[in-house]
Amino acid sequence: MNTTRRARLERNGWAVGDAAQFLNLDPQEAQFVEVKLALAAGVRQLREQRGMTQAALAQQLGSSQSRIAKMEAADQSVTVDLMMRSLLAIGATPGQIAKLIKRVETRRAA
């Protein structure tokens, strides 16, 4: 957000911050959420690149289509373990998974 807009909002009584501040997350919790979001986006991106449906991925994992939808939405009920197993099942390499996580670090530095 640009500084002019932020200043105008604050002058009008609005509190300006990020999701971590709003949810009162400590730095480790905020970073975990960002990593989980990156993995979820990676599952969807790689699944679509491979031309797979959510149902096809679910069948490969012995899960359900709705569970894959929740995973891609980074639902809190989905574990990072399941996301990692899904990425590997889609054919992601450890290097590709590392790049997904590395993007979080790059965004935080910007």
C-alpha positions as CSV (number, residue, x, y, z in Angstrom):
1,M,0.0,0.0,0.0
2,N,1.4,3.4,-0.9
3,T,2.2,5.8,2.0
4,T,-0.3,8.5,0.9
5,R,-3.2,6.1,1.0
6,R,-2.0,4.6,4.3
7,A,-1.7,8.1,5.9
8,R,-5.2,9.0,4.7
9,L,-6.7,5.9,6.1
10,E,-4.9,6.3,9.5
11,R,-6.0,10.0,9.6
12,N,-9.6,8.8,9.2
13,G,-9.3,6.4,12.2
14,W,-8.5,3.2,10.4
15,A,-5.9,0.8,11.7
16,V,-3.6,-0.4,8.9
17,G,-1.6,-3.6,9.1
18,D,-1.2,-7.0,7.7
19,A,-3.0,-10.3,8.3
20,A,-0.5,-11.4,10.9
21,Q,-1.1,-8.2,13.0
22,F,-4.8,-8.6,12.6
23,L,-4.7,-12.2,13.8
24,N,-2.1,-11.5,16.4
25,L,0.3,-14.1,15.1
26,D,3.8,-14.3,16.3
27,P,6.5,-14.3,13.5
28,Q,6.8,-18.1,13.4
29,E,3.1,-18.6,13.1
30,A,2.9,-16.0,10.3
31,Q,5.7,-17.6,8.5
32,F,4.1,-21.0,8.8
33,V,0.8,-19.6,7.4
34,E,2.7,-18.2,4.4
35,V,4.5,-21.4,3.8
36,K,1.3,-23.3,3.9
37,L,-0.3,-20.9,1.4
38,A,2.6,-21.3,-0.9
39,L,2.4,-25.1,-0.8
40,A,-1.4,-24.9,-1.4
41,A,-0.8,-22.7,-4.4
42,G,1.9,-25.1,-5.6
43,V,-0.4,-28.1,-5.4
44,R,-3.0,-26.3,-7.6
45,Q,-0.5,-24.9,-10.0
46,L,1.3,-28.2,-10.6
47,R,-1.9,-30.2,-10.7
48,E,-3.3,-27.9,-13.4
49,Q,0.1,-28.0,-15.3
50,R,-0.1,-31.8,-15.4
51,G,-3.7,-31.6,-16.7
52,M,-5.1,-33.4,-13.6
53,T,-8.4,-32.8,-12.1
54,Q,-9.0,-32.6,-8.3
55,A,-10.8,-35.9,-8.5
56,A,-7.9,-37.6,-10.3
57,L,-5.4,-36.4,-7.7
58,A,-7.8,-37.4,-4.9
59,Q,-8.0,-40.9,-6.4
60,Q,-4.2,-41.2,-6.7
61,L,-3.9,-40.2,-3.0
62,G,-6.8,-42.3,-1.8
63,S,-8.6,-39.1,-0.7
64,S,-11.7,-37.2,-1.8
65,Q,-12.1,-34.3,-4.3
66,S,-13.4,-32.1,-1.6
67,R,-10.3,-32.7,0.5
68,I,-8.1,-31.6,-2.5
69,A,-10.3,-28.5,-2.8
70,K,-9.7,-27.8,0.9
71,M,-5.9,-28.4,0.4
72,E,-5.8,-25.9,-2.5
73,A,-7.6,-23.4,-0.3
74,A,-5.0,-24.0,2.5
75,D,-7.8,-24.9,4.8
76,Q,-6.6,-25.2,8.4
77,S,-7.8,-28.9,8.6
78,V,-5.3,-29.9,5.9
79,T,-1.8,-30.8,7.1
80,V,1.4,-29.8,5.6
81,D,2.2,-33.5,5.4
82,L,-0.7,-34.1,3.1
83,M,0.3,-31.1,0.9
84,M,3.9,-32.4,0.7
85,R,2.6,-35.9,-0.2
86,S,0.3,-34.4,-2.8
87,L,3.1,-32.4,-4.4
88,L,5.3,-35.5,-4.6
89,A,2.4,-37.5,-6.0
90,I,1.8,-34.9,-8.7
91,G,5.5,-35.3,-9.6
92,A,7.1,-32.3,-8.0
93,T,10.7,-32.7,-7.2
94,P,12.2,-31.7,-3.9
95,G,13.8,-28.8,-5.7
96,Q,10.5,-27.5,-7.0
97,I,9.0,-27.8,-3.5
98,A,12.0,-25.9,-2.1
99,K,11.4,-23.1,-4.7
100,L,7.8,-22.8,-3.5
101,I,9.0,-22.3,0.0
102,K,11.8,-20.0,-1.1
103,R,9.3,-17.6,-2.7
104,V,7.9,-17.0,0.7
105,E,11.3,-15.8,1.9
106,T,11.7,-13.6,-1.2
107,R,8.3,-12.0,-0.7
108,R,9.0,-11.3,3.0
109,A,12.3,-9.6,2.1
110,A,10.6,-7.3,-0.5
